[in-house]
Amino acid sequence: MSVRSRVPSLAAFVTCLVALASVYLLSNSSRKGLAVRDHSYSYIGDDYPEIWRISSSLGKVAMTVEETQSYPIHGGHNTLEMWATTSSKGFGYVRLGTEHRAFAVSMFHQLHCVRLLRASLAGSYDPYARGHMHHCLNYLRQ
């Protein structure tokens, strides 16, 4: 049997090994996920979950997506007021654990960055915005 005739069988064998390894790793990661939910965290130092799992019993929410004339880039006092409505009470932080440690909810962090980009596009490019813009562009890119 030549080397050339063995290549397809070797490729099939390696493909099967990779598939089996993937199934094994996925099944172990789902078991780990269950263990993470059962763990009680102190939220002190590095003792907090990487992902905050929220109960799926909350159900789904309907959302309508449409183009709008609201939230313009340029404008007067009303523009700032409209954009201020995209900030939540507590600025999008949740406090967890007995120490009430603050964690930023990603969506509200993204809205913060969009507000900063809007202000910069409107000409408000103050020292705070210049220093923070690199972070926001990187955060939204990721």
C-alpha positions in Angstrom: 0.0 0.0 0.0 1.5 3.3 -1.1 1.7 6.4 1.1 -0.6 8.2 -1.2 -3.4 5.6 -0.7 -3.0 5.8 3.1 -3.6 9.6 3.2 -7.4 9.5 2.9 -7.7 6.9 5.6 -5.4 8.8 7.9 -7.3 12.0 7.3 -10.6 10.2 8.1 -9.1 8.8 11.2 -7.8 12.2 12.4 -11.2 13.8 11.6 -12.9 11.2 13.8 -10.4 11.7 16.6 -11.0 15.5 16.5 -14.8 15.0 16.5 -14.6 12.7 19.5 -12.4 15.0 21.4 -14.8 17.9 20.6 -17.8 15.9 21.9 -15.8 15.0 25.0 -14.8 18.6 25.7 -18.3 20.0 25.1 -19.9 17.4 27.4 -17.3 18.3 30.1 -17.8 22.0 29.7 -21.6 21.7 30.1 -21.0 19.7 33.3 -18.7 22.4 34.5 -21.4 25.0 33.7 -23.8 23.2 36.1 -21.1 23.1 38.8 -20.6 26.8 38.4 -24.2 27.5 39.0 -24.2 25.5 42.2 -21.1 27.3 43.6 -21.7 30.1 46.1 -19.5 33.2 45.4 -18.2 35.8 47.9 -17.7 38.4 45.2 -14.5 39.5 47.0 -11.3 39.6 45.0 -11.3 37.1 42.2 -14.2 35.0 43.7 -17.0 35.8 41.2 -18.4 34.0 38.2 -17.1 34.8 34.8 -20.7 34.9 33.5 -23.7 35.9 35.6 -26.4 33.4 34.7 -29.9 34.9 34.9 -32.9 32.7 35.3 -34.5 31.8 32.0 -37.9 31.9 33.7 -38.1 35.6 33.0 -39.4 34.9 29.5 -38.8 36.6 26.2 -39.4 40.3 25.5 -40.7 41.7 22.2 -38.6 44.4 20.6 -39.4 46.6 17.6 -36.4 47.8 15.6 -36.9 50.9 13.4 -35.1 53.9 12.1 -35.8 57.0 14.2 -35.4 60.7 14.0 -34.7 60.8 17.7 -31.2 60.7 19.1 -29.6 63.1 16.6 -25.9 63.7 16.7 -26.1 67.5 16.6 -28.7 69.7 18.3 -29.4 71.7 21.4 -30.5 70.9 24.9 -33.1 68.4 23.7 -30.4 66.3 22.1 -28.5 65.9 25.4 -31.8 65.1 27.2 -32.7 62.4 24.6 -29.3 60.8 24.9 -29.4 60.9 28.7 -32.4 58.6 28.5 -30.2 55.8 27.3 -28.6 55.7 30.8 -30.2 53.5 33.4 -30.6 54.1 37.1 -27.3 53.3 38.7 -25.6 53.8 35.3 -26.0 50.1 34.4 -24.2 48.6 37.4 -25.5 45.7 39.4 -24.3 45.0 43.0 -23.7 41.4 44.0 -22.6 39.6 47.1 -22.7 40.7 50.8 -20.1 43.4 50.0 -22.4 44.8 47.2 -19.6 44.7 44.7 -20.4 46.6 41.5 -20.3 45.0 38.1 -21.1 46.8 34.8 -23.8 45.3 32.6 -22.3 45.1 29.1 -25.2 46.7 27.3 -25.1 49.8 29.5 -21.4 50.0 29.1 -21.8 49.9 25.3 -24.5 52.7 25.5 -22.1 54.8 27.6 -19.5 54.4 24.8 -22.1 55.3 22.1 -23.0 58.5 24.0 -19.3 59.4 24.2 -18.9 58.8 20.4 -22.0 61.0 19.7 -20.6 63.8 21.9 -17.3 63.6 20.1 -19.0 63.7 16.6 -21.0 66.7 17.8 -17.8 68.5 18.6 -17.5 68.0 22.3 -14.0 66.5 22.3 -12.8 67.5 25.7 -9.8 66.0 27.6 -12.0 63.4 29.2 -13.4 62.3 25.8 -10.0 62.1 24.2 -8.6 60.0 27.0 -11.6 57.7 27.0 -12.3 57.4 23.3 -9.6 54.7 22.7 -11.2 52.5 25.4 -14.7 52.9 23.9 -13.7 52.2 20.3 -11.8 49.1 21.4 -14.7 48.0 23.6 -17.3 48.4 20.9 -15.0 46.7 18.3 -14.7 43.6 20.6 
